[in-house]
Amino acid sequence: MIVSANQLVAGCIVTADVIGKSGMPLVKSKTILTDTEIFYLQKLLVKEVTVATHLEDGSMFVPEKEKESNKHTIAEVHFLDAYREAVQAYQKQFNGWQHGSAVDVPLLRQSILPVLEKVGDWEGNVFNLPAYGNHPDYLSDHAAGTAALTAAVLLKANHTEADIKQIGLAAFLADCGMARLKQPYHILKRRLLDHEIEDMQQHPTLSYRMVEQASILSSKAKLAILQHHERANGTGYPLQLSKEKIHSFASLLSICDTYHALISDRAYQAAVSPYEALDIILEEQFDRFNTAMIQHFVQAFVDAQQNTTVRLSTGELAEVVFMDLKHPTRPMVRELQTGQVKALYDMSSIKIEAIMSKAR
């Protein structure tokens, strides 16, 4: 049967490709719709969707009659729900890539778009994403987390909506080439051997090749994917480019990629705190990253930490009351129990061990 996007419900089974204005499929036949996919179709004002007469659970689908006043309403999807959907969509596709399947860029764009659009309004702390849920598949969570961080930084830096969506999507796709390596290095519980490192360093090239023909991706998004492991000092991979040849968006992707990896538990290495992760990045900034993008990242980080509750290395809980861009990991805090204000910049023996997660 043919229904409008506003009549869809989660569990509807698409029976014919939904084609967008670009001529590319927005949703493929046999897709079982989720709230996130319905949100996407409604946002694009899709008029007609062909679906089965029954839902995924076998029950009959009886579409409600459309109300005139509801024709352009959009289903509200919470950021964390959209994030979870994106992680699951990536994991599902990754399994296919390992067996030679092509990357369905339009479908992945559909999955990550609500995350990119909602990150600016979310009341939680995007720089502390692992605190909001356990996603056992690291690579899928890392793809979505890096995309969310990239979008948050570009949004704070007042970049265009087009750039936010394109580079956010690039971040989501940057590691797809990991599926085509000789073995799944991301799940090994040890450091890689030299020949394994050599193989792993091919993944940006493989990622680029896998999305090279995708017209939905801009040239700078594809460049960001290819260059996201290049370093300003020329020691990166796969091309050992010098800093003037590395696109600034590739460098931002590298910063967000590094940061999210550091704050995540990986097979061979435990997570560090967000403040420690930022310290590590700042120590390496001149060797690795674009100066302007480091500044944008630090500004977004600082803005996100204002008035957050943190746990100090003394065991005390404290509120961040002032942050200095020159010393972003050593803010001024007020201990919740005593009310005492401490300037951590002058107290080298005390550090911030954790950010207590904000609203979900």
C-alpha positions, 0 to 999 in steps of 0.5 A: 500500500502507498501511504504518506511519511506522516502515516508511517510507524516504527515496524513498517516494512518498505516494499519499494525503494524511496527515491530522493530528489537526487535520484538516489534511494533514501530508503531501500526496499525491505527496510524495516523502519525505525523512528529515526528513519521516519523522522528523516523521511518526514523532514524531507517531506517525502509524499509517498512510501510504499509499505507492506500491509503488515508490520514487522511483528506480523500485525496488520498495519492500518494507517491513521487518517492524516489530519490536515494540521499534521501534514508537516509535523516531524516525529521527535527523536531524542539525541541519544536514541538517534545516536544509538540508531546510528551506531546500530546502522553502522555495525550492520553495514560494517558486517556486510563490508567485511564480506565485500558489500558496497557502502550504502552512503545514502542510508548511512547519511540517513542514520547519522543526520539526526545526530548531526542535527540534534547535537547542538540542542542536546543538554548532555555533554558531547565531550563525555559521550561514553558516559551515556551508554555502553556500546560494546562494538567500539568501531561503530560507537567510535564512528558515531562519536567522532561524527557527533564531536565533529559536528559540535565543533563546526557548529560552535565555530559557525560553519555552514550547515552544509559543511557540518553535515558533509564533514560529520558524514565524512567522520562517520565513514572515515574508518569504513576501510577497516572492514577490508583489512587482513584482520580485525585489528580493532578487537585485538587485545594487544599492541600491533606488530610492525607488519600489522601497523603497516597493513592498518595504515592502509585503511584511510585509502581503503575508506576513500576508495569505498566512497569515492564514487558517492555523489552525495559526498563532497570532494572536501568530505572525501579528502577529509576521509583520505587525510584524517591520519596525516600529521602536520609534521609529515609523519602521518599516513597514508601519504606523509603529507606536509601541513600545507597539503592537509585539508583543515577539515581532515585535521579536525576529523583527526582531532575528534578521532583521537579525542574520542578514541582516548575517552573510550575503552578499547580492546588494548587500552582503557579510557582516559578522562576527557581532561586527560585526553585534551591534555594529550592532544594539546601536547601533540598539537604542533606536530599533528594538527591544524592550529585553527582547528585546535582552537575551535576544538578547545573553545567547544570543549570549554563551552561544554564544561561550564557549570558541569560537575566533576570528580577531582583526584582528591575524591571530592565532587566540584562544580566548574565555575571558570575556564581559561582558554589558555589552560583549559584542563586546569579550571577553577572549581567549587567543591560541592561539600565545602564550598571552597573554590580552587584554582587548579592551575595553581594546584598541580597535585590535583587533577580532574579524574571524571566528568559527571554526566549531564542530562540524558 
